[in-house]
Amino acid sequence: MSILPPNKPQTPKDTPRNFFIWGPTMGGKSFLASQFPNVLVFNTDGNAEANTVPSVQLRNIKDKNGKIKRSVVEQLDKFITALQTEKHTYETVVLDVIDDIVVMIEQTICDKEGVETLGDVPYGKGYAAFTNVFQSLVIELKSLPMNVIYISRNASKMEGQTEIDIPSLKEKHQNIVNGNCDLSIQCKKVGKNYIRVVKARRKDYMRDQVDDKNILKLLDTITGVFGKSAKTTKKQQEAIVKEIEKREDVVAASEETPIDKSEPKETKTDKNSEPTETSEQKEKPKSERKETAPVNQEASTVKPNTAGTGKRIKPQI
């Protein structure tokens, strides 16, 4: 019997399982995550016991000398291994919040190397160690036969004169997380209303292809999950490319041409020195050149005449 699948059409089953949820404090992020089926929360804010769903507290545990004796990396490794190997009824794991976990991983590496920041580890080994640990964490979580939710706080940035909301998780860390997520969802409170809107999705999801009814019920409460994405025409694409190339050319030109910011030097003129011939005068033959006599500066001042006209009196040469 062949190991290849039958060559015939099949009805796709496409349920998103990995989510990045972000927004301001009290914006409904944790509440949305708690509505997923059979949730286990990896909590970092010290309120694990205050949650309505099962939670475990994550933190770097230190000894009396201030050294980390049980790191967040070790704790996550044990919890994920238990979810992989033990029999349980959990269907969803939530990291609340991923920003704090990033900081604790950095602290673990710095504590091990005896430095204050990752940049203090020679040859970039601190950053490399962090990337290796963080990527491994995300990959291990994605391999679980469960829903995985990363929660991040809110930040903002200026685009032109407009302030827009963005996740507080650094972009380089977002790239690792979102590269393994299906939906990026913003939660926030507007007036008395809570809103949930998709900001990015891996693909165009269709309602009839979501085979998990519990997940489908939640997705129906979020704006922008389903439907076709807007297509970019060839004309629009070419206009965008030209604009990008124009900006890149401006940046390249500014980097290649250094700007002289030094003050222009003042030219001192001796009042008793002979006037300098202009280039036009030098080109004329001597016979056509006009002799220019030095000007007496005292005689060139403005003096009112006796008639009170206020006209300039021409100096006598």
One Martini backbone bead per residue (centre of mass of N, CA, C, O) as a GRO file, in nm:
protein
  317
    1MET     BB    1   0.097   0.036   0.021
    2SER     BB    2   0.071   0.362  -0.009
    3ILE     BB    3   0.186   0.670   0.145
    4LEU     BB    4   0.014   0.821  -0.033
    5PRO     BB    5  -0.227   1.021  -0.101
    6PRO     BB    6  -0.510   1.064  -0.243
    7ASN     BB    7  -0.605   1.178  -0.573
    8LYS     BB    8  -0.825   1.401  -0.422
    9PRO     BB    9  -1.050   1.591  -0.319
   10GLN     BB   10  -1.070   1.812  -0.024
   11THR     BB   11  -1.177   1.921   0.281
   12PRO     BB   12  -1.080   2.177   0.449
   13LYS     BB   13  -0.891   2.216   0.765
   14ASP     BB   14  -0.888   2.554   0.926
   15THR     BB   15  -0.745   2.621   1.240
   16PRO     BB   16  -0.654   2.846   1.449
   17ARG     BB   17  -0.384   2.821   1.721
   18ASN     BB   18  -0.210   3.094   1.701
   19PHE     BB   19  -0.171   3.381   1.928
   20PHE     BB   20  -0.159   3.751   1.920
   21ILE     BB   21  -0.220   3.951   2.209
   22TRP     BB   22  -0.296   4.309   2.226
   23GLY     BB   23  -0.275   4.589   2.468
   24PRO     BB   24  -0.403   4.758   2.703
   25THR     BB   25  -0.480   4.804   3.004
   26MET     BB   26  -0.793   4.682   3.046
   27GLY     BB   27  -0.868   4.557   2.731
   28GLY     BB   28  -0.925   4.219   2.727
   29LYS     BB   29  -0.701   4.001   2.693
   30SER     BB   30  -0.736   3.789   2.926
   31PHE     BB   31  -1.035   3.739   2.877
   32LEU     BB   32  -1.010   3.617   2.596
   33ALA     BB   33  -0.816   3.385   2.676
   34SER     BB   34  -1.020   3.254   2.895
   35GLN     BB   35  -1.233   3.155   2.656
   36PHE     BB   36  -1.081   2.932   2.603
   37PRO     BB   37  -1.022   2.605   2.605
   38ASN     BB   38  -0.871   2.483   2.861
   39VAL     BB   39  -0.685   2.673   3.057
   40LEU     BB   40  -0.327   2.764   3.081
   41VAL     BB   41  -0.137   2.989   3.285
   42PHE     BB   42   0.151   3.190   3.233
   43ASN     BB   43   0.246   3.393   3.492
   44THR     BB   44   0.395   3.744   3.573
   45ASP     BB   45   0.210   3.944   3.787
   46GLY     BB   46   0.131   3.780   4.069
   47ASN     BB   47  -0.193   3.664   3.986
   48ALA     BB   48  -0.255   3.353   3.972
   49GLU     BB   49  -0.480   3.325   4.209
   50ALA     BB   50  -0.688   3.543   4.062
   51ASN     BB   51  -0.769   3.352   3.861
   52THR     BB   52  -1.026   3.157   3.690
   53VAL     BB   53  -0.781   2.998   3.592
   54PRO     BB   54  -0.533   2.802   3.561
   55SER     BB   55  -0.212   2.881   3.730
   56VAL     BB   56   0.130   2.988   3.688
   57GLN     BB   57   0.426   3.107   3.828
   58LEU     BB   58   0.668   3.333   3.691
   59ARG     BB   59   1.018   3.329   3.807
   60ASN     BB   60   1.315   3.434   3.931
   61ILE     BB   61   1.496   3.239   4.156
   62LYS     BB   62   1.674   3.333   4.444
   63ASP     BB   63   1.925   3.356   4.647
   64LYS     BB   64   2.092   3.506   4.916
   65ASN     BB   65   2.308   3.625   4.684
   66GLY     BB   66   2.130   3.683   4.405
   67LYS     BB   67   2.120   3.419   4.262
   68ILE     BB   68   2.008   3.212   4.022
   69LYS     BB   69   1.844   2.890   4.091
   70ARG     BB   70   1.554   2.938   3.926
   71SER     BB   71   1.460   2.958   3.616
   72VAL     BB   72   1.239   3.028   3.362
   73VAL     BB   73   1.356   2.821   3.168
   74GLU     BB   74   1.322   2.570   3.350
   75GLN     BB   75   1.017   2.595   3.398
   76LEU     BB   76   0.921   2.584   3.101
   77ASP     BB   77   1.045   2.310   3.035
   78LYS     BB   78   0.873   2.145   3.240
   79PHE     BB   79   0.588   2.226   3.145
   80ILE     BB   80   0.614   2.139   2.846
   81THR     BB   81   0.685   1.844   2.902
   82ALA     BB   82   0.420   1.780   3.052
   83LEU     BB   83   0.231   1.850   2.806
   84GLN     BB   84   0.365   1.623   2.622
   85THR     BB   85   0.361   1.353   2.836
   86GLU     BB   86   0.106   1.404   2.987
   87LYS     BB   87  -0.201   1.358   3.119
   88HIS     BB   88  -0.458   1.585   3.001
   89THR     BB   89  -0.716   1.869   2.960
   90TYR     BB   90  -0.561   2.068   2.807
   91GLU     BB   91  -0.592   2.323   2.520
   92THR     BB   92  -0.460   2.591   2.656
   93VAL     BB   93  -0.185   2.826   2.630
   94VAL     BB   94  -0.070   3.108   2.836
   95LEU     BB   95   0.128   3.410   2.791
   96ASP     BB   96   0.124   3.629   3.092
   97VAL     BB   97   0.368   3.799   2.970
   98ILE     BB   98   0.604   3.803   2.715
   99ASP     BB   99   0.777   4.044   2.803
  100ASP     BB  100   0.868   3.925   3.080
  101ILE     BB  101   1.004   3.670   2.970
  102VAL     BB  102   1.225   3.814   2.816
  103VAL     BB  103   1.358   3.949   3.061
  104MET     BB  104   1.416   3.680   3.221
  105ILE     BB  105   1.605   3.559   3.010
  106GLU     BB  106   1.815   3.782   3.019
  107GLN     BB  107   1.880   3.753   3.322
  108THR     BB  108   1.985   3.464   3.309
  109ILE     BB  109   2.228   3.517   3.122
  110CYS     BB  110   2.364   3.742   3.290
  111ASP     BB  111   2.400   3.572   3.549
  112LYS     BB  112   2.580   3.352   3.419
  113GLU     BB  113   2.801   3.577   3.304
  114GLY     BB  114   2.833   3.834   3.495
  115VAL     BB  115   2.632   4.060   3.382
  116GLU     BB  116   2.414   4.328   3.288
  117THR     BB  117   2.426   4.277   2.973
  118LEU     BB  118   2.427   4.133   2.666
  119GLY     BB  119   2.650   4.333   2.548
  120ASP     BB  120   2.880   4.227   2.762
  121VAL     BB  121   2.906   3.991   2.585
  122PRO     BB  122   3.121   3.862   2.392
  123TYR     BB  123   3.069   3.845   2.045
  124GLY     BB  124   2.744   3.822   2.076
  125LYS     BB  125   2.662   3.575   2.275
  126GLY     BB  126   2.415   3.687   2.423
  127TYR     BB  127   2.221   3.720   2.182
  128ALA     BB  128   2.245   3.428   2.080
  129ALA     BB  129   2.136   3.290   2.334
  130PHE     BB  130   1.861   3.422   2.338
  131THR     BB  131   1.758   3.339   2.056
  132ASN     BB  132   1.774   3.035   2.110
  133VAL     BB  133   1.575   3.024   2.350
  134PHE     BB  134   1.328   3.170   2.222
  135GLN     BB  135   1.289   2.993   1.972
  136SER     BB  136   1.256   2.726   2.125
  137LEU     BB  137   1.002   2.805   2.278
  138VAL     BB  138   0.816   2.858   2.033
  139ILE     BB  139   0.849   2.578   1.898
  140GLU     BB  140   0.750   2.406   2.137
  141LEU     BB  141   0.467   2.530   2.154
  142LYS     BB  142   0.378   2.466   1.857
  143SER     BB  143   0.405   2.143   1.896
  144LEU     BB  144   0.160   2.155   2.043
  145PRO     BB  145  -0.177   2.015   2.078
  146MET     BB  146  -0.248   2.343   2.096
  147ASN     BB  147  -0.333   2.637   2.213
  148VAL     BB  148  -0.156   2.954   2.155
  149ILE     BB  149  -0.091   3.241   2.379
  150TYR     BB  150   0.018   3.576   2.332
  151ILE     BB  151   0.085   3.844   2.559
  152SER     BB  152   0.071   4.204   2.514
  153ARG     BB  153   0.133   4.515   2.536
  154ASN     BB  154   0.130   4.870   2.506
  155ALA     BB  155   0.211   5.106   2.247
  156SER     BB  156   0.377   5.383   2.066
  157LYS     BB  157   0.374   5.577   1.750
  158MET     BB  158   0.493   5.786   1.494
  159GLU     BB  159   0.303   5.885   1.190
  160GLY     BB  160   0.392   6.163   1.149
  161GLN     BB  161   0.101   6.311   1.315
  162THR     BB  162   0.039   6.010   1.412
  163GLU     BB  163  -0.081   5.809   1.670
  164ILE     BB  164   0.002   5.465   1.724
  165ASP     BB  165  -0.063   5.142   1.794
  166ILE     BB  166   0.154   4.902   1.963
  167PRO     BB  167   0.341   4.665   2.060
  168SER     BB  168   0.574   4.625   2.325
  169LEU     BB  169   0.707   4.425   2.174
  170LYS     BB  170   0.971   4.379   2.017
  171GLU     BB  171   1.021   4.340   1.688
  172LYS     BB  172   1.227   4.099   1.695
  173HIS     BB  173   1.025   3.929   1.873
  174GLN     BB  174   0.775   3.941   1.698
  175ASN     BB  175   0.892   3.786   1.454
  176ILE     BB  176   0.901   3.516   1.606
  177VAL     BB  177   0.607   3.495   1.697
  178ASN     BB  178   0.447   3.569   1.426
  179GLY     BB  179   0.588   3.337   1.261
  180ASN     BB  180   0.394   3.133   1.469
  181CYS     BB  181   0.127   3.277   1.385
  182ASP     BB  182  -0.215   3.344   1.275
  183LEU     BB  183  -0.295   3.585   1.484
  184SER     BB  184  -0.338   3.943   1.527
  185ILE     BB  185  -0.474   4.093   1.831
  186GLN     BB  186  -0.662   4.373   1.921
  187CYS     BB  187  -0.718   4.517   2.247
  188LYS     BB  188  -0.982   4.753   2.353
  189LYS     BB  189  -1.108   5.052   2.506
  190VAL     BB  190  -1.409   5.230   2.395
  191GLY     BB  191  -1.517   5.367   2.637
  192LYS     BB  192  -1.758   5.107   2.709
  193ASN     BB  193  -1.607   4.945   2.484
  194TYR     BB  194  -1.506   4.634   2.354
  195ILE     BB  195  -1.238   4.549   2.130
  196ARG     BB  196  -1.176   4.326   1.839
  197VAL     BB  197  -0.887   4.314   1.615
  198VAL     BB  198  -0.738   4.236   1.323
  199LYS     BB  199  -0.391   4.301   1.208
  200ALA     BB  200  -0.306   3.993   1.142
  201ARG     BB  201  -0.268   3.724   0.889
  202ARG     BB  202  -0.171   3.437   0.736
  203LYS     BB  203  -0.468   3.409   0.612
  204ASP     BB  204  -0.763   3.322   0.453
  205TYR     BB  205  -1.039   3.271   0.640
  206MET     BB  206  -1.297   3.019   0.671
  207ARG     BB  207  -1.571   2.919   0.834
  208ASP     BB  208  -1.607   2.624   0.689
  209GLN     BB  209  -1.287   2.546   0.787
  210VAL     BB  210  -1.370   2.545   1.086
  211ASP     BB  211  -1.363   2.256   1.309
  212ASP     BB  212  -1.385   2.439   1.575
  213LYS     BB  213  -1.648   2.556   1.756
  214ASN     BB  214  -1.509   2.715   1.986
  215ILE     BB  215  -1.328   2.889   1.806
  216LEU     BB  216  -1.550   3.004   1.621
  217LYS     BB  217  -1.703   3.159   1.841
  218LEU     BB  218  -1.464   3.355   1.896
  219LEU     BB  219  -1.406   3.463   1.606
  220ASP     BB  220  -1.695   3.606   1.584
  221THR     BB  221  -1.586   3.844   1.799
  222ILE     BB  222  -1.383   3.920   1.561
  223THR     BB  223  -1.249   4.153   1.364
  224GLY     BB  224  -1.112   4.027   1.052
  225VAL     BB  225  -1.086   3.711   1.009
  226PHE     BB  226  -1.270   3.709   0.764
  227GLY     BB  227  -1.192   3.698   0.436
  228LYS     BB  228  -1.070   3.888   0.187
  229SER     BB  229  -0.800   4.025   0.081
  230ALA     BB  230  -0.664   4.292  -0.039
  231LYS     BB  231  -0.567   4.377  -0.356
  232THR     BB  232  -0.279   4.444  -0.549
  233THR     BB  233  -0.205   4.621  -0.802
  234LYS     BB  234   0.028   4.681  -1.036
  235LYS     BB  235   0.014   4.991  -1.016
  236GLN     BB  236   0.041   5.011  -0.708
  237GLN     BB  237   0.307   4.859  -0.683
  238GLU     BB  238   0.481   5.052  -0.858
  239ALA     BB  239   0.435   5.304  -0.682
  240ILE     BB  240   0.557   5.187  -0.423
  241VAL     BB  241   0.838   5.117  -0.533
  242LYS     BB  242   0.916   5.406  -0.617
  243GLU     BB  243   0.897   5.528  -0.334
  244ILE     BB  244   1.110   5.349  -0.204
  245GLU     BB  245   1.346   5.420  -0.398
  246LYS     BB  246   1.346   5.722  -0.335
  247ARG     BB  247   1.416   5.696  -0.035
  248GLU     BB  248   1.680   5.534  -0.072
  249ASP     BB  249   1.828   5.753  -0.240
  250VAL     BB  250   1.825   5.972  -0.022
  251VAL     BB  251   1.981   5.813   0.191
  252ALA     BB  252   2.235   5.751   0.020
  253ALA     BB  253   2.312   6.049  -0.040
  254SER     BB  254   2.345   6.139   0.262
  255GLU     BB  255   2.581   5.930   0.318
  256GLU     BB  256   2.785   6.023   0.081
  257THR     BB  257   2.723   6.336   0.162
  258PRO     BB  258   2.886   6.547   0.338
  259ILE     BB  259   2.822   6.795   0.577
  260ASP     BB  260   2.925   7.130   0.607
  261LYS     BB  261   2.921   7.279   0.943
  262SER     BB  262   3.110   7.501   0.911
  263GLU     BB  263   3.213   7.809   0.946
  264PRO     BB  264   3.247   8.080   0.777
  265LYS     BB  265   3.500   8.271   0.672
  266GLU     BB  266   3.630   8.572   0.738
  267THR     BB  267   3.703   8.867   0.555
  268LYS     BB  268   3.970   9.073   0.583
  269THR     BB  269   3.992   9.436   0.549
  270ASP     BB  270   4.205   9.677   0.452
  271LYS     BB  271   4.153  10.014   0.430
  272ASN     BB  272   4.459  10.066   0.293
  273SER     BB  273   4.415   9.880   0.075
  274GLU     BB  274   4.405   9.764  -0.229
  275PRO     BB  275   4.201   9.701  -0.465
  276THR     BB  276   4.052   9.434  -0.615
  277GLU     BB  277   4.039   9.271  -0.894
  278THR     BB  278   3.838   9.159  -1.112
  279SER     BB  279   3.785   8.926  -1.355
  280GLU     BB  280   3.683   9.135  -1.567
  281GLN     BB  281   3.925   9.334  -1.543
  282LYS     BB  282   4.153   9.131  -1.616
  283GLU     BB  283   4.049   9.077  -1.913
  284LYS     BB  284   4.117   9.355  -1.967
  285PRO     BB  285   4.284   9.589  -2.091
  286LYS     BB  286   4.466   9.840  -1.957
  287SER     BB  287   4.332  10.078  -2.124
  288GLU     BB  288   4.024   9.989  -2.008
  289ARG     BB  289   4.093  10.037  -1.729
  290LYS     BB  290   3.981  10.144  -1.421
  291GLU     BB  291   4.061  10.352  -1.186
  292THR     BB  292   4.081  10.284  -0.832
  293ALA     BB  293   4.019  10.452  -0.555
  294PRO     BB  294   4.042  10.497  -0.245
  295VAL     BB  295   3.822  10.510   0.021
  296ASN     BB  296   3.701  10.738   0.239
  297GLN     BB  297   3.519  10.651   0.512
  298GLU     BB  298   3.459  10.928   0.643
  299ALA     BB  299   3.342  11.059   0.366
  300SER     BB  300   3.096  10.829   0.332
  301THR     BB  301   2.914  10.958   0.509
  302VAL     BB  302   2.612  11.071   0.626
  303LYS     BB  303   2.505  11.412   0.551
  304PRO     BB  304   2.339  11.679   0.615
  305ASN     BB  305   2.225  11.938   0.451
  306THR     BB  306   2.134  12.268   0.458
  307ALA     BB  307   1.843  12.193   0.320
  308GLY     BB  308   1.740  11.911   0.443
  309THR     BB  309   1.750  11.646   0.242
  310GLY     BB  310   1.954  11.392   0.315
  311LYS     BB  311   2.178  11.368   0.122
  312ARG     BB  312   2.443  11.239  -0.024
  313ILE     BB  313   2.774  11.325   0.003
  314LYS     BB  314   3.016  11.355  -0.208
  315PRO     BB  315   3.322  11.277  -0.224
  316GLN     BB  316   3.631  11.422  -0.240
  317ILE     BB  317   3.907  11.340  -0.482
   0.00000   0.00000   0.00000
